[in-house]
Amino acid sequence: MKHYKTISDLNRATGFPPPENPLLGLVLCEGIDPCSITQSAFTGDFYMIGFKKMQAGLVMYGRTRYDHDNGSMMFIKPRQIIEIKDVELEEKGFILFIHEDYLNGHPLHQEINKYGYFDYETNEALHLSLREEELMWELYHKIEQEYYNNQDEYSRDIILTHIDSILKYSQRYYKRQFINRTELSGKTVSKFNALLGSYYDSGLLKLNGMPNVKQMAVQLNTSPRYLSDLLRQETGKTALELIHIFLIAEAKNLLQASQNTVSETAYVLGFENPPYFSRLFKKETGFSPNEFKKQFVNY
């Protein structure tokens, strides 16, 4: 698999115009060729932000096809596998390539890590309304104007300010998308809890241990980061926190209704480390498992 350390190397291999700045690349896409990267798959030392209304073609992120049903954006972080082939657009689009070194010394170097959508993988592109599309194009054109306007000591800060705005608006729009998709498809938390209940009822907790977020995400056809962000939008809790809440609720029932010891209860619920179970139980309830169990000894 080809790995590109520089944007210039990528552009030479794909036929994109040479970048004005070796650490920042802008590509305006119209038609088929300008948006296609014909190599099968590649990775790079740069972030990629793309907007496109795709009519035909293939965009793969990791091993999964990206969701491009309407006007949508995608966000890819360094060293993630990407494939773009035979793309045909309904309208023009753009791609920003931002080398990770371009962020050095700027607040965005740390802040970009808080945007979880760089870890979204499948069926999770950002779909934009007409007004949202217009705003993204406004920000792109501001970057473009600065990019081609004899860059000086102010250019980088100005460009990164506009990129940061794109990221912040994208965060806002993803929250709107979470709400809209929840209304269409039902509460994700209900599906999540039902899956946990089924896992418990089938005895898989004791057999295979606690389910992790990745396993739950696979069952719900999403990526771990997207699942946690969606659940946080609905409940204020991450996927891992909801798993813990479910397990502690079952633990309270077992401690109250059975003669199992704390260690036996921990193993039934998939905890390989009983002290960890005890710490988590106290964190969630304010009592140690033994303190909780003693409340029901005389009943």
C-alpha positions as CSV (number, residue, x, y, z in Angstrom):
1,M,0.0,0.0,0.0
2,K,1.3,3.4,-1.0
3,H,2.0,5.9,1.8
4,Y,2.5,9.6,1.0
5,K,4.7,11.6,3.4
6,T,4.0,14.8,1.6
7,I,1.1,16.4,-0.3
8,S,3.4,17.1,-3.2
9,D,4.1,13.4,-3.6
10,L,0.3,12.7,-3.6
11,N,-0.3,15.4,-6.1
12,R,2.4,14.2,-8.5
13,A,1.0,10.6,-8.3
14,T,-2.6,11.6,-8.9
15,G,-2.1,14.5,-11.4
16,F,-3.4,17.1,-9.0
17,P,-1.8,20.6,-9.5
18,P,1.3,21.2,-7.3
19,P,0.4,22.7,-3.9
20,E,1.1,26.4,-3.3
21,N,2.2,25.3,0.2
22,P,4.0,22.0,0.7
23,L,2.0,21.4,3.9
24,L,-1.4,22.5,2.6
25,G,-3.3,21.4,-0.6
26,L,-6.5,22.6,-2.1
27,V,-8.3,20.7,-4.9
28,L,-11.4,22.0,-6.6
29,C,-13.4,19.1,-8.0
30,E,-15.5,19.2,-11.1
31,G,-16.4,16.3,-13.3
32,I,-14.6,12.9,-13.0
33,D,-10.8,13.2,-13.1
34,P,-10.1,16.1,-10.8
35,C,-11.5,14.2,-7.8
36,S,-10.2,10.7,-8.5
37,I,-7.1,9.1,-7.1
38,T,-6.6,6.1,-9.2
39,Q,-4.3,4.1,-6.9
40,S,-6.2,1.3,-5.2
41,A,-5.6,2.5,-1.6
42,F,-3.2,4.8,0.2
43,T,-2.4,6.5,3.5
44,G,-0.7,9.8,4.2
45,D,0.7,12.1,6.9
46,F,-2.1,14.6,6.5
47,Y,-5.7,15.3,7.3
48,M,-8.3,15.3,4.6
49,I,-11.5,17.3,4.5
50,G,-13.8,16.7,1.5
51,F,-17.1,18.0,0.4
52,K,-18.9,16.5,-2.6
53,K,-22.3,15.6,-4.0
54,M,-21.4,12.2,-5.5
55,Q,-23.3,10.8,-8.4
56,A,-21.1,7.8,-9.1
57,G,-17.8,6.3,-8.1
58,L,-16.2,4.8,-5.0
59,V,-14.9,6.3,-1.8
60,M,-13.6,3.8,0.7
61,Y,-12.4,4.7,4.2
62,G,-10.7,1.8,5.9
63,R,-12.5,-1.3,4.6
64,T,-15.9,0.3,4.3
65,R,-17.8,2.3,1.7
66,Y,-18.4,5.9,2.8
67,D,-21.9,7.3,2.9
68,H,-22.3,9.8,0.1
69,D,-26.0,9.8,-0.6
70,N,-26.4,13.6,-0.7
71,G,-24.3,16.7,-0.3
72,S,-21.9,15.4,2.3
73,M,-18.5,15.9,4.0
74,M,-15.9,13.4,5.0
75,F,-13.1,13.8,7.5
76,I,-10.0,11.6,7.4
77,K,-7.0,11.7,9.8
78,P,-3.4,10.9,9.1
79,R,-2.5,7.3,8.4
80,Q,-6.0,6.1,7.8
81,I,-6.6,4.0,4.6
82,I,-8.5,5.9,1.9
83,E,-9.5,5.0,-1.7
84,I,-11.1,7.4,-4.2
85,K,-11.8,6.0,-7.6
86,D,-13.9,7.0,-10.7
87,V,-15.8,9.7,-8.8
88,E,-18.4,11.6,-10.7
89,L,-20.0,14.6,-9.1
90,E,-23.5,16.1,-9.4
91,E,-21.9,19.5,-8.7
92,K,-18.5,20.7,-7.8
93,G,-16.8,19.8,-4.6
94,F,-13.5,20.4,-2.8
95,I,-10.8,18.6,-0.9
96,L,-8.5,20.1,1.7
97,F,-5.2,18.2,2.5
98,I,-3.7,19.5,5.7
99,H,-0.3,18.0,6.7
100,E,-0.1,17.4,10.4
101,D,3.1,19.5,10.5
102,Y,1.1,22.5,9.3
103,L,-0.6,22.5,12.7
104,N,2.6,22.6,14.8
105,G,2.7,25.4,17.3
106,H,-1.0,26.3,16.7
107,P,-3.8,25.6,19.1
108,L,-5.5,23.6,16.4
109,H,-2.7,21.0,16.8
110,Q,-4.4,19.8,20.0
111,E,-7.9,20.9,19.4
112,I,-8.4,18.9,16.3
113,N,-8.2,15.8,18.4
114,K,-11.5,16.7,20.1
115,Y,-13.4,16.4,16.8
116,G,-14.5,12.8,17.0
117,Y,-15.8,12.6,13.5
118,F,-12.2,12.0,12.2
119,D,-12.7,8.5,13.7
120,Y,-16.1,7.8,12.1
121,E,-15.8,5.0,9.6
122,T,-19.0,3.7,8.0
123,N,-22.3,5.3,6.9
124,E,-21.4,8.4,8.9
125,A,-20.6,11.2,6.4
126,L,-22.0,14.6,7.3
127,H,-25.0,15.5,5.2
128,L,-25.6,19.2,4.7
129,S,-28.7,21.3,4.1
130,L,-28.5,23.9,1.3
131,R,-27.7,26.7,3.8
132,E,-25.0,24.6,5.4
133,E,-23.5,23.9,2.1
134,E,-23.4,27.6,1.3
135,L,-21.6,28.3,4.5
136,M,-19.0,25.6,3.9
137,W,-18.3,27.1,0.4
138,E,-17.9,30.6,1.9
139,L,-15.2,29.2,4.3
140,Y,-13.5,27.3,1.5
141,H,-13.4,30.4,-0.7
142,K,-11.9,32.4,2.1
143,I,-9.2,29.8,2.5
144,E,-8.7,29.7,-1.3
145,Q,-8.3,33.5,-1.5
146,E,-5.6,33.5,1.2
147,Y,-4.0,30.4,-0.3
148,Y,-3.4,31.9,-3.7
149,N,-2.7,35.5,-2.5
150,N,1.1,35.6,-2.0
151,Q,1.2,33.9,1.4
152,D,2.9,35.9,4.2
153,E,3.4,35.6,7.9
154,Y,-0.3,36.1,8.5
155,S,-1.6,33.5,6.0
156,R,-1.2,30.4,8.1
157,D,-3.1,31.8,11.1
158,I,-5.9,33.1,8.8
159,I,-6.2,29.8,7.0
160,L,-6.2,27.8,10.2
161,T,-8.9,30.1,11.6
162,H,-11.1,29.3,8.7
163,I,-10.3,25.5,8.9
164,D,-11.2,25.7,12.6
165,S,-14.5,27.3,11.6
166,I,-15.2,24.4,9.2
167,L,-14.5,21.9,12.0
168,K,-16.7,23.8,14.6
169,Y,-19.6,24.1,12.2
170,S,-19.2,20.4,11.3
171,Q,-19.5,19.5,14.9
172,R,-22.7,21.6,15.2
173,Y,-24.1,20.0,12.0
174,Y,-23.3,16.5,13.2
175,K,-25.3,17.1,16.4
176,R,-28.2,18.2,14.2
177,Q,-27.8,15.1,12.1
178,F,-27.8,12.9,15.2
179,I,-31.1,14.4,16.2
180,N,-32.7,14.1,12.8
181,R,-31.6,10.5,12.3
182,T,-32.8,9.6,15.8
183,E,-36.2,10.8,14.9
184,L,-36.2,8.7,11.7
185,S,-34.7,5.5,13.1
186,G,-35.7,5.4,16.7
187,K,-33.6,5.9,19.9
188,T,-30.2,4.4,19.6
189,V,-30.0,4.0,23.3
190,S,-33.0,1.7,23.3
191,K,-31.4,-0.5,20.6
192,F,-28.1,-0.4,22.6
193,N,-29.7,-1.5,25.8
194,A,-31.7,-4.2,24.1
195,L,-28.5,-5.6,22.6
196,L,-26.9,-5.6,26.1
197,G,-29.9,-7.4,27.5
198,S,-29.8,-10.0,24.8
199,Y,-26.0,-10.5,25.4
200,Y,-26.7,-11.0,29.1
201,D,-29.7,-13.3,28.7
202,S,-27.8,-15.6,26.4
203,G,-25.0,-16.1,28.9
204,L,-22.3,-14.5,26.8
205,L,-21.2,-12.2,29.7
206,K,-20.0,-15.2,31.7
207,L,-18.7,-17.0,28.6
208,N,-16.9,-14.2,26.7
209,G,-16.6,-11.4,29.3
210,M,-17.9,-7.8,29.1
211,P,-18.8,-6.6,25.6
212,N,-16.6,-3.7,24.5
213,V,-17.7,-0.6,22.6
214,K,-16.2,-1.9,19.3
215,Q,-18.3,-5.1,19.5
216,M,-21.5,-3.1,20.2
217,A,-20.7,-0.8,17.4
218,V,-20.3,-3.7,14.9
219,Q,-23.7,-5.0,16.0
220,L,-25.3,-1.6,15.4
221,N,-23.5,-1.0,12.0
222,T,-21.6,2.0,13.2
223,S,-18.1,2.9,14.4
224,P,-17.2,3.1,18.1
225,R,-16.6,6.8,18.1
226,Y,-19.8,7.6,16.2
227,L,-21.8,5.3,18.5
228,S,-20.5,7.0,21.6
229,D,-21.1,10.5,20.2
230,L,-24.6,9.5,19.2
231,L,-25.4,8.0,22.6
232,R,-23.9,11.0,24.4
233,Q,-26.2,13.2,22.4
234,E,-29.2,11.1,23.5
235,T,-28.3,10.4,27.1
236,G,-25.3,12.4,28.2
237,K,-23.4,9.1,28.6
238,T,-20.8,7.4,26.4
239,A,-21.2,3.9,25.2
240,L,-18.7,2.6,27.8
241,E,-20.6,4.4,30.6
242,L,-23.9,2.9,29.5
243,I,-22.3,-0.6,29.5
244,H,-21.1,0.0,33.0
245,I,-24.5,1.3,34.1
246,F,-26.2,-1.8,32.7
247,L,-23.8,-4.1,34.4
248,I,-24.1,-2.4,37.8
249,A,-27.9,-2.6,37.5
250,E,-27.6,-6.3,37.0
251,A,-25.0,-6.6,39.8
252,K,-27.4,-4.9,42.2
253,N,-30.1,-7.5,41.3
254,L,-27.7,-10.4,41.7
255,L,-26.3,-9.2,45.0
256,Q,-29.7,-8.7,46.4
257,A,-31.4,-11.9,45.1
258,S,-28.7,-14.6,45.2
259,Q,-26.2,-16.1,47.6
260,N,-23.3,-15.5,45.3
261,T,-20.2,-13.9,46.7
262,V,-19.0,-10.6,45.3
263,S,-16.3,-12.4,43.3
264,E,-18.9,-14.9,41.9
265,T,-21.1,-12.0,41.0
266,A,-18.2,-10.3,39.2
267,Y,-17.4,-13.4,37.2
268,V,-21.1,-13.9,36.2
269,L,-21.1,-10.3,34.8
270,G,-17.9,-10.9,32.8
271,F,-15.5,-9.1,35.1
272,E,-12.2,-11.0,35.2
273,N,-10.9,-8.7,38.0
274,P,-13.2,-8.6,41.0
275,P,-11.4,-5.6,42.6
276,Y,-12.1,-3.7,39.4
277,F,-15.8,-4.7,39.7
278,S,-15.8,-3.5,43.3
279,R,-14.3,-0.1,42.4
280,L,-16.7,0.4,39.6
281,F,-19.7,-0.6,41.7
282,K,-18.8,1.8,44.5
283,K,-18.2,4.6,41.9
284,E,-21.7,4.1,40.5
285,T,-23.6,3.4,43.7
286,G,-21.7,5.0,46.5
287,F,-21.5,1.5,48.3
288,S,-19.0,-1.3,48.0
289,P,-20.7,-4.6,46.8
290,N,-20.4,-6.0,50.4
291,E,-21.9,-2.9,51.9
292,F,-24.8,-3.1,49.4
293,K,-25.3,-6.8,50.0
294,K,-25.4,-6.4,53.8
295,Q,-28.4,-4.1,53.5
296,F,-30.5,-7.1,52.5
297,V,-29.2,-9.8,54.8
298,N,-32.0,-9.5,57.3
299,Y,-34.8,-9.2,54.7
